[in-house]
Amino acid sequence: MNTPTTAPAPEPRTTAALAARRRKTEAAIERVHQAITRLRREKAQLSVAAVARRADVSRTFLYDNIEARAAVAAAMEQAGERRSLMLAEQDDEREATWRERALNAEDALKAAHTEILTQRTRIGELLGQISDLQAEWTGEAIQRITTENTTLKQRVRQLTTDNRTLDERLKAARSNLRFQDRRVADIEAQIASSPG
């Protein structure tokens, strides 16, 4: 006759080992949650490798443990949504910046075209004036002006030389005057000191 067998009670060592493994697993899961929180706070990229590195657990643990795997998956999904939202905002900002730059460039281009037209008109006027001036000058007038110009240059050279000579004379006269002043002062001092 078969008697029903009951499962033997676990030995105290086995119970302690199971409890230690459970505590170790719970501590690892807690580190995973803390790592996810830190990565979010730092706005760092959330990935299995990053969480494993920060939590000091293996990737295998993250894939094998249901709670850890769920926490990482939820965090990555949330980060993906946030990242998509941030990318959309950045795209909007970039588009606004480019739109602003395009409008500024368009305004600058219009101003440049206006300035170019103004300068072309002015150049045309000046070329017309040059043509008018060239038409008025005959060969004889040009020869006369060239001769007068040469004469004036010679006169300027002569005046420069005369100016230099006069400047040297002025320096010499000032030097003589200083010498005479000292001599007069010496004579006055002699007269004042002689018994009277």
C-alpha positions as CSV (number, residue, x, y, z in Angstrom):
1,M,0.0,0.0,0.0
2,N,1.3,3.3,-1.1
3,T,1.4,6.1,1.5
4,P,1.3,9.6,0.2
5,T,4.6,11.3,0.4
6,T,4.9,14.8,1.4
7,A,7.7,17.1,0.2
8,P,10.5,17.2,2.6
9,A,10.9,20.5,4.4
10,P,13.7,22.6,3.0
11,E,16.8,22.5,5.0
12,P,17.7,25.7,6.9
13,R,20.8,26.2,4.7
14,T,18.7,26.1,1.5
15,T,16.2,28.5,3.0
16,A,18.9,30.9,3.9
17,A,20.5,30.6,0.4
18,L,17.1,31.3,-1.2
19,A,16.5,34.3,1.0
20,A,20.0,35.6,0.2
21,R,19.4,35.2,-3.5
22,R,16.0,36.9,-3.2
23,R,17.7,39.9,-1.3
24,K,20.4,40.0,-3.9
25,T,17.9,40.1,-6.7
26,E,15.8,42.8,-5.0
27,A,18.9,44.9,-4.4
28,A,19.8,44.5,-8.1
29,I,16.3,45.6,-9.1
30,E,16.5,48.6,-6.8
31,R,19.8,49.6,-8.4
32,V,18.2,49.2,-11.8
33,H,15.4,51.7,-10.8
34,Q,18.0,54.1,-9.3
35,A,20.1,53.9,-12.5
36,I,17.1,54.6,-14.7
37,T,16.2,57.6,-12.4
38,R,19.8,58.9,-12.7
39,L,19.9,58.5,-16.4
40,R,16.6,60.4,-16.8
41,R,17.8,63.2,-14.5
42,E,21.1,63.5,-16.5
43,K,19.1,63.4,-19.7
44,A,21.5,60.7,-20.9
45,Q,20.7,58.0,-23.5
46,L,18.6,55.2,-22.0
47,S,19.7,51.8,-23.2
48,V,20.1,48.3,-21.8
49,A,23.9,48.7,-21.8
50,A,23.7,52.1,-20.0
51,V,21.3,50.8,-17.3
52,A,23.4,47.6,-16.8
53,R,26.6,49.7,-16.5
54,R,25.0,52.2,-14.0
55,A,23.2,49.5,-12.0
56,D,26.3,47.2,-11.9
57,V,24.3,44.2,-13.2
58,S,24.7,42.1,-16.3
59,R,22.7,42.5,-19.4
60,T,21.6,39.0,-19.0
61,F,20.0,39.9,-15.6
62,L,18.1,42.7,-17.3
63,Y,16.8,40.3,-20.0
64,D,16.1,37.4,-17.6
65,N,14.5,39.2,-14.7
66,I,10.9,40.1,-15.6
67,E,10.6,43.2,-13.3
68,A,14.0,44.6,-14.4
69,R,13.2,44.0,-18.1
70,A,9.8,45.7,-17.7
71,A,11.3,48.7,-15.9
72,V,14.0,49.2,-18.7
73,A,11.4,48.7,-21.5
74,A,9.0,51.3,-19.9
75,A,11.9,53.8,-19.4
76,M,13.1,53.3,-22.9
77,E,9.6,53.8,-24.3
78,Q,9.1,56.9,-22.3
79,A,12.5,58.3,-23.3
80,G,11.7,57.5,-27.0
81,E,8.5,59.5,-26.7
82,R,10.3,62.4,-25.0
83,R,13.1,62.2,-27.5
84,S,10.6,62.3,-30.4
85,L,8.9,65.4,-28.8
86,M,12.3,67.1,-28.3
87,L,13.4,66.3,-31.9
88,A,10.1,67.8,-33.1
89,E,10.7,70.9,-31.0
90,Q,14.3,71.2,-32.3
91,D,13.1,70.8,-35.9
92,D,10.5,73.6,-35.3
93,E,13.3,75.8,-33.8
94,R,15.6,75.0,-36.7
95,E,12.9,75.7,-39.2
96,A,12.1,79.0,-37.5
97,T,15.8,79.9,-37.5
98,W,16.3,79.1,-41.2
99,R,13.1,80.9,-42.1
100,E,14.4,84.0,-40.2
101,R,17.8,83.7,-42.0
102,A,16.1,83.3,-45.3
103,L,14.0,86.5,-44.7
104,N,17.1,88.4,-43.6
105,A,19.0,87.2,-46.7
106,E,16.1,88.2,-48.9
107,D,16.1,91.7,-47.4
108,A,19.9,92.0,-47.8
109,L,19.6,90.9,-51.4
110,K,17.0,93.5,-52.1
111,A,19.1,96.2,-50.5
112,A,22.1,95.0,-52.5
113,H,20.2,95.2,-55.8
114,T,19.0,98.7,-54.9
115,E,22.6,99.8,-54.1
116,I,23.9,98.2,-57.3
117,L,21.4,100.2,-59.4
118,T,22.3,103.4,-57.5
119,Q,26.0,102.8,-58.1
120,R,25.5,102.0,-61.8
121,T,23.5,105.2,-62.2
122,R,26.3,107.2,-60.5
123,I,29.0,105.5,-62.6
124,G,27.1,106.4,-65.7
125,E,26.9,110.0,-64.7
126,L,30.6,110.2,-63.9
127,L,31.5,108.5,-67.2
128,G,29.4,111.1,-69.0
129,Q,31.2,113.9,-67.1
130,I,34.6,112.4,-68.1
131,S,33.5,112.3,-71.7
132,D,32.4,115.9,-71.5
133,L,35.7,117.0,-70.0
134,Q,37.8,115.0,-72.5
135,A,35.9,116.6,-75.4
136,E,36.7,120.2,-74.1
137,W,40.5,119.6,-73.9
138,T,42.5,120.2,-77.0
139,G,46.1,119.1,-77.5
140,E,47.3,122.7,-77.1
141,A,45.4,123.1,-73.8
142,I,46.8,119.9,-72.5
143,Q,50.4,120.9,-73.4
144,R,49.9,124.3,-71.7
145,I,48.5,122.7,-68.5
146,T,51.4,120.2,-68.5
147,T,53.9,123.0,-68.8
148,E,52.2,125.0,-66.0
149,N,52.2,121.9,-63.9
150,T,56.0,121.4,-64.4
151,T,56.6,125.0,-63.6
152,L,54.5,124.8,-60.4
153,K,56.4,121.7,-59.3
154,Q,59.7,123.5,-59.8
155,R,58.4,126.5,-57.8
156,V,57.3,124.1,-55.0
157,R,60.8,122.6,-54.9
158,Q,62.4,126.1,-54.8
159,L,60.1,127.2,-52.0
160,T,60.9,124.0,-50.1
161,T,64.6,124.7,-50.4
162,D,64.1,128.4,-49.4
163,N,62.0,127.3,-46.4
164,R,64.7,124.8,-45.3
165,T,67.3,127.6,-45.6
166,L,65.2,130.1,-43.6
167,D,64.5,127.4,-41.0
168,E,68.3,126.9,-40.5
169,R,68.9,130.6,-40.2
170,L,66.2,130.9,-37.6
171,K,67.7,128.1,-35.6
172,A,71.2,129.8,-35.8
173,A,69.7,133.2,-34.8
174,R,67.9,131.6,-31.8
175,S,71.2,130.0,-30.7
176,N,73.0,133.3,-31.0
177,L,70.3,135.0,-29.0
178,R,70.6,132.4,-26.2
179,F,74.4,133.0,-26.2
180,Q,73.9,136.8,-26.0
181,D,71.4,136.4,-23.2
182,R,73.8,134.3,-21.2
183,R,76.6,136.8,-21.8
184,V,74.4,139.8,-20.7
185,A,73.5,137.9,-17.6
186,D,77.2,137.2,-16.8
187,I,78.1,140.9,-17.3
188,E,75.2,142.0,-15.1
189,A,76.3,139.6,-12.4
190,Q,79.9,141.0,-12.6
191,I,78.6,144.5,-12.3
192,A,76.4,143.7,-9.4
193,S,79.2,141.9,-7.6
194,S,81.9,144.6,-8.1
195,P,82.3,147.1,-5.3
196,G,80.6,150.2,-6.2
